[in-house]
Amino acid sequence: MILRMLPFLLYFVAAVLTGFHVYTLLTLAVYGVPFNLLHLISLLGSLCLVIAAFVSLFKPGAAAKIALLACLLIWCFYAPATAALIRAGFHRQTSVLVTPGPSRNLQAAFCRECGQTRLNIQLAALITP
């Protein structure tokens, strides 16, 4: 009896976790964050995974096919996000404040377009209305 409930539990927990994650990313659109179409596709995949969870109680073979389709839809969002995270990890950027040496700090803080330092540009932006 417990083994028949295992696919239901796995599908349902995975659907709730991924659906909640993508839903919270979609709610950031209220604050002006642009959303991606992949968020909606992933949310649809989470919904399909909930459907697969309930179908698994009666027809496990059909539920496995629905779950496979749902996982592919969910990974439409998570695969590019994982690839971007891995790519960002290999291209570590050093901060200007951490890098020792006064000459390098002055070069990084100097704006080539207008000839001012970043601090002066930020102060001017705060002062001017």
PyMOL commands that set and color helices and strands:
alter all, ss='L'
color gray80, all
select helices_A, chain A and resi 2-31+37-55+60-90+102-109+118-127
alter helices_A, ss='H'
color red, helices_A
deselect
rebuild
show_as cartoon
